[in-house]
Amino acid sequence: MSHTIRRATTDDAGALAELAAVTFPLACPPSSSPEDIAAHLANTLSEDHFRGYLADPDITILVLDSGERLNGYSLLVDRPASDPDVASALTLTPSVELSKCYVHPEHHGLGAAAELMHASVRAAAEAGRAGIWLGVNSQNARAIRFYGKSGFRKVGTKSFRLGSTVEHDFVLERALP
């Protein structure tokens, strides 16, 4: 399936929220409750939240657009890490956070995620930063393998609140070209 990678616009907010509702649960540990996942979607990945992200000058959202629908997205945050565990773990500063990088499951294994990652790294490099970092759930073996293939290495850990539970993430980073 052909697609383009482009910067998201405010017109994409609804489609981004719909895509997040499909992709975010796939990144959660099997023990995550549907209630906690739904609360996170409502409190972080709703259409209104995406409108706010798109209006923030420190945030860049890239989308994988087939022309018919969005099949993936990444969200980059260009500001210093506020989490003390992350800030103390990073070795490449200043850095950009790759806060989200998701591809619709129908596009898993087809190279779409790698294309989106390359575009995300390029966008972060254009900001002139030394590195890019992300948090990934410690139980998400598929994502950890993908990030390793994409040049990321583990530099620390952090906690992530998902509804009523606290999850544990690895902090990964890579140098930017």
C-alpha positions as CSV (number, residue, x, y, z in Angstrom):
1,M,0.0,0.0,0.0
2,S,1.4,3.4,-0.9
3,H,1.6,6.2,1.6
4,T,3.3,9.4,2.3
5,I,4.8,10.7,5.6
6,R,3.9,14.3,6.3
7,R,3.5,16.7,9.2
8,A,0.1,16.4,10.8
9,T,-2.4,19.4,10.7
10,T,-5.2,20.3,13.0
11,D,-7.5,18.6,10.5
12,D,-5.9,15.3,11.5
13,A,-6.8,15.5,15.2
14,G,-9.9,13.2,14.9
15,A,-8.1,10.6,12.8
16,L,-5.1,10.6,15.1
17,A,-7.4,9.9,18.1
18,E,-9.1,7.1,16.2
19,L,-5.7,5.6,15.3
20,A,-4.4,6.0,18.9
21,A,-7.5,4.0,20.1
22,V,-6.4,1.1,17.9
23,T,-2.6,1.3,18.4
24,F,-2.1,2.3,22.1
25,P,-3.6,-0.8,23.6
26,L,-1.2,-2.9,21.6
27,A,1.7,-1.3,23.4
28,C,0.3,-2.0,26.9
29,P,1.2,-5.0,29.0
30,P,-1.3,-7.9,28.9
31,S,-2.2,-7.2,32.6
32,S,-3.4,-3.7,31.7
33,S,-7.1,-3.3,32.4
34,P,-9.5,-2.0,29.7
35,E,-10.5,0.7,32.2
36,D,-7.0,1.9,32.6
37,I,-6.4,1.9,28.8
38,A,-9.7,3.8,28.2
39,A,-8.8,6.4,30.9
40,H,-5.4,6.9,29.3
41,L,-6.9,7.3,25.8
42,A,-9.4,9.9,27.2
43,N,-6.9,11.8,29.3
44,T,-4.0,11.8,26.8
45,L,-5.0,10.7,23.3
46,S,-8.4,12.3,22.6
47,E,-9.1,14.5,19.6
48,D,-9.0,17.6,21.9
49,H,-5.6,16.5,23.2
50,F,-4.2,16.0,19.7
51,R,-5.5,19.5,18.8
52,G,-3.5,20.8,21.8
53,Y,-0.4,18.9,20.7
54,L,-0.7,20.2,17.2
55,A,-0.9,23.8,18.5
56,D,2.2,23.4,20.7
57,P,5.3,24.8,18.9
58,D,7.6,22.3,20.7
59,I,5.7,19.3,19.3
60,T,5.9,17.8,15.9
61,I,3.5,15.0,14.8
62,L,4.3,13.0,11.7
63,V,1.7,10.8,10.0
64,L,1.7,7.9,7.7
65,D,-1.1,8.8,5.3
66,S,-2.4,6.4,2.7
67,G,-4.8,9.1,1.3
68,E,-7.7,7.2,2.7
69,R,-6.7,7.1,6.3
70,L,-3.8,7.5,8.7
71,N,-1.9,4.3,9.3
72,G,0.7,5.5,11.7
73,Y,2.0,8.5,13.6
74,S,4.9,9.7,15.7
75,L,5.0,12.6,18.2
76,L,8.2,14.4,18.9
77,V,8.7,16.7,21.9
78,D,11.5,19.2,21.6
79,R,12.1,20.3,25.2
80,P,14.2,19.1,28.1
81,A,13.0,15.9,29.9
82,S,11.0,16.8,33.0
83,D,11.1,13.4,34.6
84,P,14.2,13.3,36.9
85,D,14.8,9.6,36.1
86,V,14.9,10.3,32.4
87,A,17.0,13.5,32.8
88,S,19.6,11.7,34.8
89,A,19.8,8.7,32.4
90,L,20.2,10.6,29.2
91,T,23.8,10.9,27.9
92,L,23.1,12.9,24.7
93,T,21.8,16.4,25.4
94,P,20.1,18.4,24.3
95,S,17.6,15.8,23.0
96,V,14.2,15.3,21.5
97,E,11.7,12.9,23.0
98,L,10.0,10.4,20.7
99,S,6.9,10.4,22.8
100,K,4.8,8.2,20.5
101,C,5.5,6.0,17.5
102,Y,2.7,3.8,16.4
103,V,1.7,2.0,13.2
104,H,-1.7,0.4,12.6
105,P,-1.5,-3.4,13.1
106,E,-2.5,-4.0,9.4
107,H,0.9,-2.4,8.5
108,H,3.1,-4.3,11.0
109,G,5.9,-6.1,9.3
110,L,5.7,-4.2,6.0
111,G,8.4,-1.6,6.7
112,A,6.0,1.2,7.5
113,A,7.3,1.6,11.1
114,A,10.9,1.8,9.9
115,E,10.0,4.5,7.4
116,L,8.1,6.4,10.1
117,M,11.1,6.0,12.4
118,H,13.6,7.3,9.8
119,A,11.3,10.3,9.2
120,S,11.1,10.9,13.0
121,V,14.9,10.8,13.4
122,R,15.3,13.2,10.5
123,A,12.8,15.6,12.0
124,A,14.6,15.4,15.4
125,A,18.0,15.9,13.7
126,E,16.6,19.0,11.9
127,A,16.1,20.6,15.3
128,G,19.9,20.4,15.9
129,R,19.8,18.2,19.0
130,A,22.4,15.7,20.0
131,G,20.0,12.8,20.6
132,I,16.6,11.4,20.6
133,W,15.1,9.3,23.4
134,L,11.9,7.4,24.2
135,G,10.3,5.3,27.0
136,V,9.1,1.8,26.2
137,N,7.2,-0.6,28.5
138,S,9.7,-3.1,29.8
139,Q,7.4,-6.0,28.8
140,N,6.9,-4.8,25.1
141,A,9.5,-7.1,23.6
142,R,8.4,-6.4,20.0
143,A,8.9,-2.7,20.4
144,I,12.2,-3.1,22.2
145,R,13.5,-5.2,19.3
146,F,12.3,-2.6,16.8
147,Y,13.9,0.3,18.7
148,G,17.2,-1.7,19.0
149,K,17.2,-2.2,15.2
150,S,16.6,1.5,14.9
151,G,19.8,2.3,16.7
152,F,18.4,3.0,20.2
153,R,20.1,1.6,23.4
154,K,18.9,1.3,26.9
155,V,20.3,4.0,29.3
156,G,17.9,3.8,32.2
157,T,14.4,3.2,33.5
158,K,11.3,5.3,34.5
159,S,7.8,4.8,35.8
160,F,4.7,5.4,33.8
161,R,1.2,5.7,35.3
162,L,-1.4,3.9,33.3
163,G,-4.7,4.6,35.0
164,S,-4.6,3.1,38.4
165,T,-1.4,1.1,37.9
166,V,2.3,2.1,37.6
167,E,4.2,0.5,34.7
168,H,7.9,0.3,34.3
169,D,9.6,1.6,31.2
170,F,13.1,1.4,29.7
171,V,14.6,4.7,28.7
172,L,16.3,4.3,25.3
173,E,18.3,6.9,23.3
174,R,20.3,7.2,20.1
175,A,22.6,9.8,18.7
176,L,21.3,12.0,15.9
177,P,23.2,12.4,12.6
